[in-house]
Each structure stands twice: as C-alpha cells, then as structure tokens.
Amino acid sequence: MSEEQNTSQIGGIAAEALRQFIDRIERLEEEKKALSADIKDVYSQCKSQGFDTKIIRKIVALRKRDRQEREEEQQILDLYLAALGEA
C-alpha cells in the first residue's frame, strides 16, 4: 500500500471525508452553543421587562407546530377536561 493510500483510506474508511464531517459537526456544535446562549439572553431580557418566560416558551413551541395539529390537540384536551368535570 502506498503512503497516500494509508493517509486517505484506513480500514476502508475515507479518513479525509471523516475528518471533514467531524470538523463540520464540531463547528456546528459551537454555533449551537452560541445560539443557545443568545436565546437564553433574550429570555432574560423578556423576564427583566416583566414577561412570563414560561408562557413565552409555550408560545414559541406552539408556533413551531401546524395550526391544524394544535387545534386537534386542543379539542382532545377540552374533551378530556370536560370528561373530568374540569371544563
């Protein structure tokens, strides 16, 4: 085996491609960490201005979902609450 094959293929694995994937994942993890810190800062700003961050988190989660899916879930929730005498 030539030295070039040794560095590019080890045990059938394309070493350079693997290295690039790992580098990319590590870079994205760092970006994700920075974004998480930014999001935490925004929630802190919300809280400092008197907003309920628990409710804001719920709104953000709801807005990620499809409207029809949310409505169906709400109908089932209402039905269950009514069955329990809670509505």
C-alpha positions as CSV (number, residue, x, y, z in Angstrom):
1,M,0.0,0.0,0.0
2,S,1.3,3.4,-0.8
3,E,1.7,6.1,1.8
4,E,-1.1,8.2,0.1
5,Q,-3.5,5.3,0.4
6,N,-2.5,5.0,4.1
7,T,-3.5,8.5,4.8
8,S,-6.6,8.6,2.7
9,Q,-8.0,5.1,3.5
10,I,-7.6,3.3,6.7
11,G,-9.6,0.1,7.2
12,G,-11.8,1.0,4.3
13,I,-12.6,4.4,5.8
14,A,-12.0,7.6,3.8
15,A,-10.0,9.5,6.5
16,E,-10.3,12.9,4.9
17,A,-14.1,12.7,4.5
18,L,-14.4,11.5,8.1
19,R,-12.2,14.4,9.3
20,Q,-14.3,16.9,7.4
21,F,-17.6,15.5,8.8
22,I,-16.2,15.7,12.4
23,D,-14.8,19.2,11.8
24,R,-18.2,20.3,10.5
25,I,-20.1,18.7,13.4
26,E,-17.8,20.4,15.9
27,R,-18.2,23.8,14.2
28,L,-22.0,23.4,14.2
29,E,-21.9,22.4,17.9
30,E,-20.1,25.6,18.7
31,E,-22.6,27.6,16.7
32,K,-25.4,25.8,18.5
33,K,-23.8,26.6,21.9
34,A,-23.6,30.3,20.9
35,L,-27.2,30.4,19.7
36,S,-28.4,28.8,22.9
37,A,-26.6,31.5,24.9
38,D,-28.2,34.1,22.7
39,I,-31.7,32.6,23.2
40,K,-31.1,32.5,27.0
41,D,-30.2,36.2,26.9
42,V,-33.4,37.0,25.1
43,Y,-35.4,35.1,27.7
44,S,-33.6,37.1,30.4
45,Q,-34.5,40.3,28.7
46,C,-38.1,39.2,28.5
47,K,-38.1,38.4,32.2
48,S,-36.5,41.7,33.1
49,Q,-39.3,43.5,31.3
50,G,-41.9,41.6,33.2
51,F,-42.9,39.0,30.7
52,D,-43.7,35.4,31.9
53,T,-40.9,33.4,30.2
54,K,-42.8,30.1,30.8
55,I,-45.7,31.4,28.7
56,I,-43.3,32.7,26.1
57,R,-41.7,29.3,25.8
58,K,-45.1,27.7,25.3
59,I,-46.0,30.3,22.6
60,V,-42.7,29.6,20.8
61,A,-43.4,25.8,21.0
62,L,-46.9,26.2,19.8
63,R,-45.9,28.4,16.8
64,K,-43.5,25.7,15.7
65,R,-46.4,23.3,15.2
66,D,-49.1,23.2,12.5
67,R,-52.3,25.1,13.2
68,Q,-54.5,22.1,12.5
69,E,-52.4,19.9,14.8
70,R,-52.7,22.4,17.6
71,E,-56.5,22.7,17.1
72,E,-56.9,18.9,17.2
73,E,-54.9,18.6,20.3
74,Q,-56.8,21.4,22.0
75,Q,-60.1,19.7,21.1
76,I,-59.0,16.5,22.6
77,L,-57.7,18.3,25.7
78,D,-61.0,20.1,26.1
79,L,-62.9,16.8,25.7
80,Y,-60.8,15.1,28.4
81,L,-61.1,18.1,30.8
82,A,-64.9,18.0,30.2
83,A,-65.0,14.3,31.0
84,L,-63.2,15.0,34.3
85,G,-65.6,17.9,35.1
86,E,-62.7,20.4,34.8
87,A,-64.1,22.5,31.9
